[in-house]
Amino acid sequence: MEQQESFTENGRTQTRWNVVYKNNSDYRFKLTDGVSSCYVDPDDAEVNGNEKLVWYGNTEWPTRTQILESQSIVNAMTNNCRYSEWLILPGQPLYILGQFSTWSATTQQSAKDVMINLINNWKQDQQALRNRFDTNKDGRIDQEEWESARQVAQSEAQKIHDQLVLEPDTNIIAKPGNAAQPFIISVYPQALLAQKYRRNAFMSLATCITLICTIAWLVHVHG
């Protein structure tokens, strides 16, 4: 989202667009080759889409989105806010470089973990807990009754955990744990991306060499 700003330079009034907000969607989506699939968590990824939409309005956050109407030149001249979207659409082929992992329900949660969660849920409703396990009806759960409740929870937890084995594993690609490793989601193939990063690296190197030479020249000239 950008806002238009007017400024004066060399006696002439000019305008420019200043970015006031930008973000990537962090909603997960499914990647499939028709045989197998995995989820992609795009949070903090470098995203390259090739479908762009631009429209205009007069508020920082658009109150409504009427893209076709607000794309006109007249609208652009009469409104001081511009909204731009780069999209990856369903069905587009993707190149993704990130950390692939498999999530299994049984490895994420042991039978003991399930039992602890189950008991904690029971404790949320003390009246129901007493109705179920206060066998002597004295209004409290004594040590013997609590041991009985624990055994029931253990038995129920084991049944729940056995059901987790039947749940399919979930594959996911996300940002690598090592911050030095890249996380890229792109509609462009690997070869084009390699060219882009190689070109950027050469430009950065050339800029660095130019700065070093400039500094060396200034030191030489000014002693």
ABEGO torsion letter per residue (X at the ends): XBBBBBBBBGGBBBBBBBBABBBBBABBBBBBAGABBBBBBABGBBBBBABBBBBBBABABBABBBAAAAABAAAAAABABBBBBBBBBBGBBBBBBBBBBBBBAAAABBAAAAAAAAAAAAAABAAAAAAAABAAGAGBBBAAAAAAAAAAAAAAAAAAAAAAAABBBBBBBBBBABAABBBBBBABBAAAAAAAAAAAAAAAAAAAAAAAAAAAAAAAAAX
